[in-house]
């Protein structure tokens, strides 16, 4: 483009509107992938913001829905959900979030309930018996007693022919990934216990299956791998009738392992071992915040696809599990999710590039033994309507921060707009800083138009994967223990200063936002580093750690204890010190609060009370309440409003003109 304009950063005019961002695929995209093991057909779970955020299941080939708009294939197991459906032999089994029952249907048919009315029970993570497909095993989260310490989780057998539910495994606090072997003779699953999260420690168990087609019994369970409070073994899959592939972080990083056994001998005589000859300092798989997150898929009995994280981006491998050889498969994707393999030569996944929209991808091996990636996605009009010339791909930076020389992983997005050649002479761009949630999470580097919304207007943008983030090994993740509200805050602040010293941002014009745990970090910054940022926008954040601890759901019931350095009764002073609600008098930073009225993870009252207190002291604070939203936004209107209100608020604080 000739004669690009020179104008102050943050004041550029952009055609990337909040409405367009809310409508495109990263806000209305794929939430899971289903691969029918019988037909090898591919299906998708797709979020529909324009339809009140419901999740539809669609045929990936013709893009037709499998049920009408009155159905919503979601679950609230672990509150975060995932793995709400499975398709076997063209039959769809799914959990309907409006009544929590499981339904069965075929494309074009009417769903029929196969579980009794039981609103207290939530179902997820299904596996279908290969010889008796009316027998389905899944996990149940039972809220008959809703107190988090009393909620029960167990594995059940659903008989779709009789619409009965039978409990079959119930000794652990949590379950995930139940999987029948290809011949149906064995069942593997993952389990873990309080106070752990699955990526902190978990076990894999296998048992023999006996079924007459109407009932099903399990033999004596055998321990495969993992150790409570020491080793996380997760995400088991079958690559043959007597071989289980899984991930274990015994080396400090989740790496590929296998468990092999002789079906004619006791399962306890099986052998677990790492697949690769030497540990790899990369984190394979993904933390199981959602039950749908899988980082491996079987191509055949000998070859399995894996994903790992390297420098904050996904690497794709094909592994010969018989020899331990890893072949890296070059991809254009910054992030890959939802791997599933049919064991017959196909693995499917969601590929998310840094400079274009998400793509449904098929991985196969050609006749010469070379990997082949094939897009299964048709062109998306909603993505194509947003001009690629505005896209600013992320740049990875491994920062060494004072005072102890610790590492912080940052993705930096420079201002970019085809109509502008830069800011004023000598000017460095203002910067929006994202602190991710979790806090044990990692912000990926794939294209996110909500970030381009800012960069196209002359802002820089950075994702801070602070100490405690997943994807960088156990030691890095555990560095947040005892330091939540301290290390995350310092990493965000020091990262801005470091990038400022490199000439990439104007540290004096930095604003910060984040959701959930990231919202908490924003509030901690406001109370502990009141002059560090010009403004902040906490989304469904936490202000009172004690209240959070009292209402946390079962999955995260003990989250605060380890991160605070002990229980409330053991270190009350620390809990109070790191609860922003007790330090409102220190807040100078203008704050824009965004909150869902139906949030069950962080009650709206915490945000509302915080705003009222700040305003009573004469501070600048605004509240945007979305009455029908929960912990995160599922409606397009909420995404649009959030972007517009944030930009307006930040512009007002920094003296920029409104340009959304």
TITORTI-260891 format. One record per residue (C-alpha): residue in one letter; y, x, z. Coordinates in steps of 0.05 Angstrom, whole numbers, plus 5000, padded with zeros to 4 digits. Layout:
<sites>
SITE   type   north   east     up
SITE      A       Y      X      Z
...
</sites>
This chain:
<sites>
SITE   type   north   east     up
SITE      X    5000   5000   5000
SITE      X    5068   5028   4980
SITE      X    5124   5040   5029
SITE      X    5091   5019   5094
SITE      X    5141   5000   5146
SITE      X    5159   5040   5208
SITE      X    5169   4996   5268
SITE      X    5162   5002   5344
SITE      X    5090   5000   5367
SITE      X    5070   4934   5398
SITE      X    5119   4896   5353
SITE      X    5080   4895   5288
SITE      X    5065   4830   5252
SITE      X    4991   4817   5240
SITE      X    4952   4765   5201
SITE      X    4895   4771   5252
SITE      X    4911   4707   5290
SITE      X    4881   4685   5356
SITE      X    4855   4623   5321
SITE      X    4819   4664   5268
SITE      X    4789   4710   5321
SITE      X    4763   4651   5361
SITE      X    4731   4620   5300
SITE      X    4694   4680   5271
SITE      X    4624   4704   5284
SITE      X    4637   4750   5343
SITE      X    4659   4689   5382
SITE      X    4608   4643   5349
SITE      X    4552   4691   5337
SITE      X    4479   4706   5349
SITE      X    4455   4699   5421
SITE      X    4382   4714   5408
SITE      X    4332   4725   5353
SITE      X    4263   4693   5348
SITE      X    4206   4721   5305
SITE      X    4148   4674   5295
SITE      X    4086   4718   5306
SITE      X    4044   4671   5263
SITE      X    4088   4663   5202
SITE      X    4135   4723   5211
SITE      X    4193   4675   5198
SITE      X    4259   4691   5232
SITE      X    4303   4644   5272
SITE      X    4368   4652   5310
SITE      X    4401   4624   5371
SITE      X    4474   4614   5353
SITE      X    4532   4599   5399
SITE      X    4576   4542   5374
SITE      X    4645   4546   5407
SITE      X    4670   4487   5366
SITE      X    4613   4445   5393
SITE      X    4630   4454   5467
SITE      X    4595   4521   5468
SITE      X    4525   4495   5457
SITE      X    4470   4541   5430
SITE      X    4434   4518   5367
SITE      X    4369   4546   5339
SITE      X    4372   4556   5264
SITE      X    4326   4580   5209
SITE      X    4351   4649   5187
SITE      X    4330   4637   5115
SITE      X    4363   4571   5098
SITE      X    4411   4568   5158
SITE      X    4389   4498   5176
SITE      X    4389   4475   5248
SITE      X    4322   4458   5280
SITE      X    4352   4401   5321
SITE      X    4415   4359   5320
SITE      X    4480   4369   5358
SITE      X    4457   4333   5421
SITE      X    4412   4391   5440
SITE      X    4431   4456   5473
SITE      X    4379   4512   5477
SITE      X    4404   4550   5538
SITE      X    4381   4566   5608
SITE      X    4414   4587   5672
SITE      X    4357   4629   5699
SITE      X    4389   4689   5735
SITE      X    4454   4650   5720
SITE      X    4465   4694   5658
SITE      X    4408   4661   5620
SITE      X    4376   4685   5555
SITE      X    4306   4677   5525
SITE      X    4314   4602   5524
SITE      X    4266   4590   5467
SITE      X    4205   4614   5428
SITE      X    4176   4595   5361
SITE      X    4101   4599   5348
SITE      X    4068   4573   5285
SITE      X    4132   4536   5264
SITE      X    4134   4500   5332
SITE      X    4196   4510   5374
SITE      X    4193   4508   5450
SITE      X    4261   4510   5484
SITE      X    4297   4498   5549
SITE      X    4351   4444   5544
SITE      X    4407   4463   5592
SITE      X    4431   4392   5602
SITE      X    4369   4372   5641
SITE      X    4332   4439   5647
SITE      X    4269   4410   5617
SITE      X    4227   4445   5564
SITE      X    4220   4411   5497
SITE      X    4176   4419   5437
SITE      X    4195   4405   5365
SITE      X    4186   4425   5292
SITE      X    4241   4433   5241
SITE      X    4269   4365   5225
SITE      X    4232   4330   5281
SITE      X    4254   4300   5346
SITE      X    4245   4343   5409
SITE      X    4194   4318   5459
SITE      X    4195   4338   5532
SITE      X    4134   4377   5556
SITE      X    4155   4386   5628
SITE      X    4167   4331   5680
SITE      X    4236   4312   5704
SITE      X    4254   4365   5755
SITE      X    4328   4383   5755
SITE      X    4317   4438   5807
SITE      X    4273   4478   5760
SITE      X    4300   4524   5706
SITE      X    4253   4552   5652
SITE      X    4260   4615   5609
SITE      X    4224   4673   5575
SITE      X    4165   4639   5542
SITE      X    4099   4666   5514
SITE      X    4049   4623   5475
SITE      X    3974   4633   5480
SITE      X    3952   4656   5411
SITE      X    3886   4617   5411
SITE      X    3911   4556   5450
SITE      X    3984   4547   5428
SITE      X    3993   4486   5472
SITE      X    3988   4533   5532
SITE      X    4055   4566   5547
SITE      X    4071   4614   5603
SITE      X    4143   4625   5625
SITE      X    4183   4639   5687
SITE      X    4214   4586   5731
SITE      X    4273   4592   5777
SITE      X    4266   4537   5829
SITE      X    4329   4512   5863
SITE      X    4296   4459   5907
SITE      X    4330   4496   5964
SITE      X    4395   4520   5930
SITE      X    4412   4575   5980
SITE      X    4405   4641   5941
SITE      X    4357   4669   5994
SITE      X    4313   4608   5986
SITE      X    4312   4601   5911
SITE      X    4241   4616   5886
SITE      X    4221   4650   5821
SITE      X    4150   4649   5794
SITE      X    4109   4646   5731
SITE      X    4080   4579   5709
SITE      X    4032   4552   5658
SITE      X    4059   4494   5616
SITE      X    4006   4451   5582
SITE      X    4044   4419   5525
SITE      X    3987   4370   5513
SITE      X    3990   4341   5583
SITE      X    4062   4357   5601
SITE      X    4040   4391   5665
SITE      X    4067   4453   5700
SITE      X    4023   4497   5743
SITE      X    4045   4557   5784
SITE      X    4003   4619   5769
SITE      X    4041   4680   5797
SITE      X    4089   4678   5855
SITE      X    4088   4740   5900
SITE      X    4152   4776   5875
SITE      X    4225   4756   5880
SITE      X    4237   4760   5804
SITE      X    4198   4758   5739
SITE      X    4212   4773   5666
SITE      X    4177   4787   5600
SITE      X    4110   4751   5608
SITE      X    4071   4768   5545
SITE      X    4001   4749   5521
SITE      X    3962   4804   5486
SITE      X    3951   4790   5412
SITE      X    3880   4765   5426
SITE      X    3903   4724   5487
SITE      X    3855   4759   5534
SITE      X    3909   4792   5577
SITE      X    3977   4777   5605
SITE      X    4030   4829   5621
SITE      X    4095   4816   5659
SITE      X    4152   4851   5695
SITE      X    4170   4837   5767
SITE      X    4218   4864   5820
SITE      X    4240   4851   5891
SITE      X    4304   4843   5930
SITE      X    4350   4881   5938
SITE      X    4339   4913   5871
SITE      X    4364   4896   5801
SITE      X    4312   4904   5745
SITE      X    4345   4967   5719
SITE      X    4345   4997   5789
SITE      X    4271   4988   5803
SITE      X    4218   4942   5775
SITE      X    4143   4941   5762
SITE      X    4099   4922   5704
SITE      X    4035   4885   5720
SITE      X    3976   4865   5675
SITE      X    3919   4816   5687
SITE      X    3858   4789   5651
SITE      X    3864   4718   5624
SITE      X    3808   4666   5626
SITE      X    3821   4600   5591
SITE      X    3779   4541   5567
SITE      X    3837   4513   5526
SITE      X    3860   4465   5581
SITE      X    3866   4509   5642
SITE      X    3882   4583   5651
SITE      X    3866   4632   5706
SITE      X    3886   4704   5716
SITE      X    3841   4759   5741
SITE      X    3860   4811   5793
SITE      X    3929   4839   5774
SITE      X    3933   4914   5760
SITE      X    3995   4957   5769
SITE      X    4018   4990   5704
SITE      X    4082   5026   5723
SITE      X    4145   5025   5765
SITE      X    4159   5033   5838
SITE      X    4202   4991   5884
SITE      X    4267   5027   5903
SITE      X    4248   5087   5860
SITE      X    4229   5074   5787
SITE      X    4249   5020   5737
SITE      X    4194   5001   5688
SITE      X    4216   4945   5642
SITE      X    4211   4907   5576
SITE      X    4135   4909   5563
SITE      X    4108   4891   5494
SITE      X    4038   4895   5464
SITE      X    4024   4940   5404
SITE      X    3949   4925   5405
SITE      X    3899   4886   5447
SITE      X    3891   4944   5495
SITE      X    3958   4980   5493
SITE      X    4025   4962   5526
SITE      X    4091   4994   5507
SITE      X    4147   4995   5559
SITE      X    4206   5035   5584
SITE      X    4208   5076   5648
SITE      X    4264   5116   5679
SITE      X    4219   5163   5719
SITE      X    4255   5221   5686
SITE      X    4324   5194   5703
SITE      X    4332   5160   5635
SITE      X    4293   5100   5609
SITE      X    4244   5130   5559
SITE      X    4185   5102   5520
SITE      X    4118   5098   5557
SITE      X    4051   5068   5542
SITE      X    3993   5040   5582
SITE      X    3924   5040   5549
SITE      X    3859   5012   5577
SITE      X    3788   4997   5558
SITE      X    3778   4921   5558
SITE      X    3707   4931   5581
SITE      X    3729   4968   5644
SITE      X    3772   4948   5704
SITE      X    3846   4946   5687
SITE      X    3861   4992   5745
SITE      X    3827   5047   5707
SITE      X    3879   5044   5651
SITE      X    3927   5102   5641
SITE      X    4003   5101   5638
SITE      X    4039   5161   5606
SITE      X    4104   5179   5571
SITE      X    4099   5173   5496
SITE      X    4145   5232   5480
SITE      X    4122   5303   5499
SITE      X    4188   5318   5535
SITE      X    4238   5271   5569
SITE      X    4297   5251   5526
SITE      X    4365   5247   5558
SITE      X    4382   5181   5526
SITE      X    4377   5112   5556
SITE      X    4327   5070   5516
SITE      X    4330   4995   5517
SITE      X    4384   4956   5553
SITE      X    4397   4930   5624
SITE      X    4367   4861   5632
SITE      X    4429   4821   5651
SITE      X    4404   4771   5599
SITE      X    4330   4758   5591
SITE      X    4339   4762   5516
SITE      X    4356   4836   5515
SITE      X    4299   4876   5485
SITE      X    4301   4947   5460
SITE      X    4233   4954   5426
SITE      X    4190   4919   5374
SITE      X    4121   4934   5347
SITE      X    4115   4948   5273
SITE      X    4040   4962   5278
SITE      X    3989   4988   5328
SITE      X    4015   5059   5318
SITE      X    4089   5050   5302
SITE      X    4142   5019   5347
SITE      X    4217   5013   5338
SITE      X    4262   5031   5396
SITE      X    4337   5032   5409
SITE      X    4372   5081   5454
SITE      X    4444   5095   5473
SITE      X    4477   5160   5454
SITE      X    4551   5171   5465
SITE      X    4561   5097   5476
SITE      X    4529   5076   5411
SITE      X    4460   5052   5392
SITE      X    4409   5098   5360
SITE      X    4349   5068   5324
SITE      X    4282   5103   5324
SITE      X    4213   5092   5296
SITE      X    4160   5122   5342
SITE      X    4089   5141   5325
SITE      X    4062   5122   5393
SITE      X    3995   5157   5379
SITE      X    4029   5224   5367
SITE      X    4094   5218   5406
SITE      X    4137   5231   5346
SITE      X    4206   5200   5342
SITE      X    4240   5189   5274
SITE      X    4314   5171   5278
SITE      X    4332   5117   5229
SITE      X    4404   5124   5203
SITE      X    4442   5058   5209
SITE      X    4514   5035   5200
SITE      X    4510   4999   5267
SITE      X    4549   5017   5329
SITE      X    4507   4968   5370
SITE      X    4438   4938   5360
SITE      X    4409   4880   5400
SITE      X    4350   4832   5405
SITE      X    4293   4873   5376
SITE      X    4229   4835   5361
SITE      X    4168   4858   5322
SITE      X    4110   4819   5293
SITE      X    4061   4877   5295
SITE      X    4048   4865   5221
SITE      X    4101   4911   5191
SITE      X    4166   4877   5210
SITE      X    4218   4886   5264
SITE      X    4282   4844   5265
SITE      X    4346   4858   5302
SITE      X    4420   4843   5304
SITE      X    4461   4901   5276
SITE      X    4534   4904   5295
SITE      X    4576   4955   5258
SITE      X    4643   4983   5281
SITE      X    4679   4961   5218
SITE      X    4647   4895   5196
SITE      X    4613   4833   5222
SITE      X    4545   4828   5254
SITE      X    4484   4827   5209
SITE      X    4413   4802   5218
SITE      X    4370   4861   5198
SITE      X    4296   4871   5181
SITE      X    4264   4939   5191
SITE      X    4201   4956   5151
SITE      X    4164   5019   5128
SITE      X    4155   5027   5053
SITE      X    4094   5054   5016
SITE      X    4119   5125   5023
SITE      X    4125   5118   5099
SITE      X    4201   5115   5098
SITE      X    4240   5064   5140
SITE      X    4275   5010   5102
SITE      X    4332   4967   5130
SITE      X    4345   4900   5096
SITE      X    4400   4851   5112
SITE      X    4377   4780   5122
SITE      X    4448   4753   5132
SITE      X    4486   4715   5078
SITE      X    4560   4731   5070
SITE      X    4600   4700   5125
SITE      X    4663   4665   5102
SITE      X    4692   4666   5172
SITE      X    4685   4742   5177
SITE      X    4708   4755   5106
SITE      X    4770   4714   5118
SITE      X    4795   4768   5166
SITE      X    4818   4828   5124
SITE      X    4779   4892   5136
SITE      X    4841   4934   5121
SITE      X    4864   4919   5192
SITE      X    4802   4945   5226
SITE      X    4809   5004   5273
SITE      X    4740   5033   5287
SITE      X    4729   5060   5356
SITE      X    4728   5135   5371
SITE      X    4683   5160   5426
SITE      X    4713   5207   5478
SITE      X    4676   5241   5535
SITE      X    4731   5254   5585
SITE      X    4729   5303   5643
SITE      X    4771   5274   5698
SITE      X    4804   5303   5761
SITE      X    4797   5320   5816
SITE      X    4721   5332   5814
SITE      X    4708   5343   5740
SITE      X    4668   5279   5733
SITE      X    4652   5249   5665
SITE      X    4679   5183   5639
SITE      X    4659   5152   5572
SITE      X    4715   5120   5533
SITE      X    4721   5086   5465
SITE      X    4791   5092   5436
SITE      X    4819   5046   5382
SITE      X    4883   5070   5349
SITE      X    4937   5022   5325
SITE      X    4924   5003   5253
SITE      X    4958   4955   5204
SITE      X    4961   4965   5128
SITE      X    5034   4943   5128
SITE      X    5057   4996   5178
SITE      X    5058   5071   5175
SITE      X    5068   5082   5250
SITE      X    5116   5073   5307
SITE      X    5185   5102   5317
SITE      X    5193   5178   5314
SITE      X    5162   5210   5375
SITE      X    5136   5144   5401
SITE      X    5065   5137   5429
SITE      X    5033   5069   5428
SITE      X    5026   5022   5487
SITE      X    4954   5012   5507
SITE      X    4909   4954   5529
SITE      X    4854   4979   5575
SITE      X    4789   4940   5582
SITE      X    4747   4947   5645
SITE      X    4680   4916   5632
SITE      X    4642   4870   5679
SITE      X    4576   4879   5714
SITE      X    4595   4926   5743
SITE      X    4529   4955   5717
SITE      X    4544   4942   5644
SITE      X    4568   4981   5583
SITE      X    4621   4960   5534
SITE      X    4593   4972   5464
SITE      X    4633   4999   5405
SITE      X    4616   4946   5352
SITE      X    4671   4907   5318
SITE      X    4706   4859   5365
SITE      X    4763   4822   5332
SITE      X    4795   4808   5400
SITE      X    4809   4883   5404
SITE      X    4834   4885   5333
SITE      X    4880   4829   5351
SITE      X    4918   4880   5393
SITE      X    4910   4943   5350
SITE      X    4935   4906   5288
SITE      X    5000   4892   5327
SITE      X    5012   4965   5343
SITE      X    4975   4972   5409
SITE      X    4923   5024   5424
SITE      X    4861   4997   5459
SITE      X    4809   5032   5502
SITE      X    4742   5012   5531
SITE      X    4728   5048   5596
SITE      X    4654   5059   5612
SITE      X    4667   5082   5682
SITE      X    4619   5114   5731
SITE      X    4568   5060   5745
SITE      X    4561   5038   5673
SITE      X    4492   5030   5644
SITE      X    4470   5068   5582
SITE      X    4482   5138   5609
SITE      X    4423   5147   5656
SITE      X    4406   5133   5729
SITE      X    4452   5186   5760
SITE      X    4514   5162   5723
SITE      X    4498   5090   5741
SITE      X    4486   5105   5814
SITE      X    4552   5144   5820
SITE      X    4584   5076   5834
SITE      X    4542   5065   5896
SITE      X    4587   5061   5957
SITE      X    4648   5068   5910
SITE      X    4658   5001   5877
SITE      X    4732   4986   5875
SITE      X    4747   5060   5879
SITE      X    4711   5099   5825
SITE      X    4720   5045   5771
SITE      X    4794   5040   5786
SITE      X    4805   5115   5786
SITE      X    4765   5125   5722
SITE      X    4808   5073   5686
SITE      X    4873   5102   5711
SITE      X    4855   5175   5699
SITE      X    4828   5159   5630
SITE      X    4895   5131   5610
SITE      X    4930   5193   5637
SITE      X    4882   5238   5600
SITE      X    4890   5202   5534
SITE      X    4965   5203   5546
SITE      X    4963   5279   5553
SITE      X    4926   5281   5486
SITE      X    4983   5243   5454
SITE      X    4941   5181   5439
SITE      X    4975   5130   5485
SITE      X    5038   5119   5525
SITE      X    5010   5118   5596
SITE      X    5075   5086   5621
SITE      X    5063   5026   5577
SITE      X    4991   5012   5595
SITE      X    4965   4942   5612
SITE      X    4895   4927   5637
SITE      X    4847   4869   5633
SITE      X    4775   4853   5647
SITE      X    4726   4798   5665
SITE      X    4684   4786   5726
SITE      X    4672   4854   5758
SITE      X    4725   4879   5710
SITE      X    4772   4826   5736
SITE      X    4759   4852   5806
SITE      X    4777   4923   5783
SITE      X    4842   4897   5755
SITE      X    4859   4866   5822
SITE      X    4839   4930   5858
SITE      X    4886   4968   5813
SITE      X    4941   4919   5831
SITE      X    4931   4931   5905
SITE      X    4912   5005   5908
SITE      X    4951   5034   5849
SITE      X    5009   4985   5844
SITE      X    5050   5028   5797
SITE      X    4994   5052   5752
SITE      X    4997   4997   5700
SITE      X    5054   4954   5673
SITE      X    5014   4889   5677
SITE      X    4944   4862   5686
SITE      X    4902   4802   5666
SITE      X    4840   4790   5710
SITE      X    4791   4741   5679
SITE      X    4748   4704   5730
SITE      X    4755   4764   5777
SITE      X    4739   4772   5850
SITE      X    4791   4778   5905
SITE      X    4749   4771   5968
SITE      X    4685   4812   5972
SITE      X    4660   4775   6033
SITE      X    4667   4707   5998
SITE      X    4634   4735   5936
SITE      X    4576   4759   5978
SITE      X    4569   4690   6010
SITE      X    4564   4653   5943
SITE      X    4528   4703   5898
SITE      X    4468   4674   5864
SITE      X    4398   4700   5875
SITE      X    4397   4751   5818
SITE      X    4457   4788   5848
SITE      X    4447   4768   5920
SITE      X    4448   4839   5948
SITE      X    4495   4868   5895
SITE      X    4553   4881   5943
SITE      X    4514   4916   5998
SITE      X    4497   4978   5958
SITE      X    4564   4981   5923
SITE      X    4603   4974   5987
SITE      X    4560   5024   6024
SITE      X    4527   4974   6071
SITE      X    4525   4901   6092
SITE      X    4587   4866   6118
SITE      X    4562   4872   6189
SITE      X    4553   4947   6180
SITE      X    4620   4966   6149
SITE      X    4667   4907   6153
SITE      X    4728   4953   6148
SITE      X    4705   4978   6080
SITE      X    4694   4908   6054
SITE      X    4764   4887   6076
SITE      X    4795   4950   6049
SITE      X    4765   4935   5980
SITE      X    4782   4861   5980
SITE      X    4848   4850   5943
SITE      X    4861   4785   5979
SITE      X    4877   4824   6042
SITE      X    4927   4869   6007
SITE      X    4971   4821   5967
SITE      X    5032   4851   5999
SITE      X    5020   4915   5959
SITE      X    5020   4881   5891
SITE      X    5078   4898   5846
SITE      X    5042   4892   5779
SITE      X    5053   4826   5742
SITE      X    4987   4789   5736
SITE      X    4960   4736   5689
SITE      X    4899   4701   5718
SITE      X    4848   4667   5672
SITE      X    4794   4625   5705
SITE      X    4739   4575   5689
SITE      X    4739   4513   5731
SITE      X    4662   4508   5731
SITE      X    4649   4581   5747
SITE      X    4588   4587   5794
SITE      X    4591   4663   5799
SITE      X    4664   4669   5819
SITE      X    4693   4603   5846
SITE      X    4761   4583   5818
SITE      X    4788   4578   5889
SITE      X    4789   4654   5895
SITE      X    4835   4662   5836
SITE      X    4877   4601   5854
SITE      X    4889   4625   5925
SITE      X    4908   4694   5900
SITE      X    4961   4666   5853
SITE      X    4990   4622   5906
SITE      X    4996   4680   5955
SITE      X    5030   4725   5904
SITE      X    5079   4671   5883
SITE      X    5095   4656   5956
SITE      X    5117   4729   5963
SITE      X    5161   4725   5901
SITE      X    5114   4763   5856
SITE      X    5101   4750   5782
SITE      X    5035   4714   5772
SITE      X    5011   4660   5725
SITE      X    4945   4621   5724
SITE      X    4910   4593   5663
SITE      X    4853   4547   5685
SITE      X    4800   4525   5636
SITE      X    4770   4464   5671
SITE      X    4706   4460   5629
SITE      X    4689   4534   5626
SITE      X    4644   4574   5671
SITE      X    4635   4649   5681
SITE      X    4661   4669   5612
SITE      X    4686   4629   5553
SITE      X    4641   4590   5506
SITE      X    4695   4547   5473
SITE      X    4737   4571   5414
SITE      X    4799   4540   5444
SITE      X    4791   4582   5507
SITE      X    4784   4646   5467
SITE      X    4846   4629   5428
SITE      X    4887   4611   5489
SITE      X    4866   4674   5525
SITE      X    4889   4720   5469
SITE      X    4955   4683   5459
SITE      X    4972   4680   5533
SITE      X    4954   4753   5545
SITE      X    4996   4777   5486
SITE      X    5055   4734   5508
SITE      X    5050   4759   5579
SITE      X    5043   4832   5561
SITE      X    5100   4827   5510
SITE      X    5145   4795   5562
SITE      X    5132   4849   5613
SITE      X    5143   4906   5563
SITE      X    5201   4874   5527
SITE      X    5165   4864   5460
SITE      X    5176   4804   5415
SITE      X    5122   4752   5411
SITE      X    5082   4764   5348
SITE      X    5019   4723   5351
</sites>
